């Protein structure tokens, strides 16, 4: 097998004009026909044409034929890239290492997730809690769920005594799930399969039954039709699903698009949250040991975000951004839990708080310029210690049950594969529990955080990672990744695919844009609705910084993002087609006038607003909507759009329509392709085989359109 340390630095290939002409001739694009229809919508008196509306029908034979022809065109293009197979081999080799998750305790057993290397899905193993991990047995193997490995494990939850195990499965990547219950001792299914469950966890009430959430099955396509009324159900074991009781969300006068219910660790309370969008929500609690107990309102408005962290009897510890954009921990009592009674336990700081509990303590993870800092507190808010971490990066897992004496946490950054550490809760000491054996030498690579200035003067952090000794000659193949929305933070974390890119000489840059959660609610709000342009400006400024500082140039820069990040890439490439040579919008929200017409899209209005709101909001959305800002006569970057045929979160119609419009108007010679994965959804649950092949195609497409006829030689890329 080839050793594949190939290196970083400029992938400069001198190609003569004659050779370039031959390449363009051999790769000349003829796209499948995308018919246009006379469909027009009227918003606030303004007519807007939608000629590819027919592609929204994911059940039609016509759409199916279009998908087949587009995939054929994309495959024909990619198959001509001579080093495509070599990239796949290298990705496969670096991917092929044992990946083991941290143990978690349930009943008499310790459980953990493990992938031998190239298994399509992670397997759950277990061993006796006081036993030897080497004796672990397979508890549940999702690789047996389907022949192609495209049915994946979703949520999972044990009863308090560990005797019953409920888990959900996703088929083909859909958000619609089935819930199955196992007897943990015999590992045999008990009861019926619960069907048509969506956006839900499972939370047990004793061993009698569990709570879950779902929508009514929509009329029309289950993958694209609106799902607007979320409800909380209770399933009693031994009864049919048709008898499941609606606990919350049945009233027609108040729609909740997102409802969840969870039972406290002591089994005393049911906690219910209900919201109409992805930000802000109400919260109620109910005593479970009192028949017909009423719901008690903890938060009765949609203005803030609050959740229960812990309780001791009736005393409650809540996490909230009420009067604290960076979040704080407050205490109150169930007898009168409203906001007026809250008292600070851990006050708000200048850094964003993400707390957890373990072994009788509070643990607070703070995000300091997108990297982790952890502190340990008593429940009264007194500081025990700052936890010494293995380095600068991102941690996860400072959580355990109340009686546990140890916990496991993970540590990673962009150049360090995730390792697991065992932490003694009382003593505050860490020791390595497991480090992966991977064919990637972290010592050869480096990450550094820089701050650049956006259009309006705001300082934006970005982490740039690459091989040490990189020559800054302005021609390094570079991927700039961003998201910028929904209060989601991009924390440093190791990825096999990113490692492979850096090992092939690439630079990987992640910008922490406004709209995310890196600096709290104000940072999030600064990238929403009528301020959404800030996000695109931040991303554009990141690309300019990378070029000005000689990491790369336009030809060698690729911009990448998924979901809301797909919107980011689509808006950036239509506003600034000269910024980057390559664009990778993945599962993107690309039609900003109709996003709220599909599945649960209406719930994204906090971030986006809707075209129906008012004339100003409509004009703003239309002004940046990627689909509506593709212009005739413009040379757009080489683009490969990616989506999945089972994506029922951001429906593939966004990508279909964007591809058809871009193909019809692209003025330059750069290819415009769409790659549609079958039996795949928004991303979660993709098989290893699917992930490797998709990333292979992305890297092959990117490097080819940067001008490379072969993969780079590491020795020519690094300053000696």
Secondary structure by P-SEA (a helix, b strand, c coil): ccccccccccbbbbbcaaaaaaaaaaabbbbcbbbbcbbbbbcccbbbbbccccccccccaaaaaaaaaaaaaaaaaaaaccaaaaaaaaaaaaaccccccbbbbccccccbbbbcccccbbbbbbccccccccccccccccccccccccccccbbbbcccccbbbbbbbccccccbbbbbccccccccccccccccccbbbbbcccccbbbbbccccccccccccccbbbbbbbccccccccccccccccccccccbbbbbbcccccbbbbbbbcccccbbbbbbbccccccccccccccccbbbbbccccccbbbbbbccccccbbbbbbbcccccccccccccccccbbbbbbccccbbbbbbbcccbbbbbbbccccccccccccccccccccccccccccbbbbbbccccccbbbbbbccccccccccccccccccccccbbbbbbbbcccbbbbbbbbbbccccccccccbbbbbbbbcccccccbbbbaaaaaaaaabbbbbbbbccccccccaaaaaaacccccaaaaaaaaaaaaaaaaacccccccbbbbcccaaaaaaaaaaaaccccccbbbbcccccccccccccccccccccccccccccaaaaaaaaaccccccccccccccbbbbbbbcccccccaaaaaaaaaaaaacccccbbbbbbbbccccccccccaaaaaaaaaaaaaaaaaaacccccccccccccc
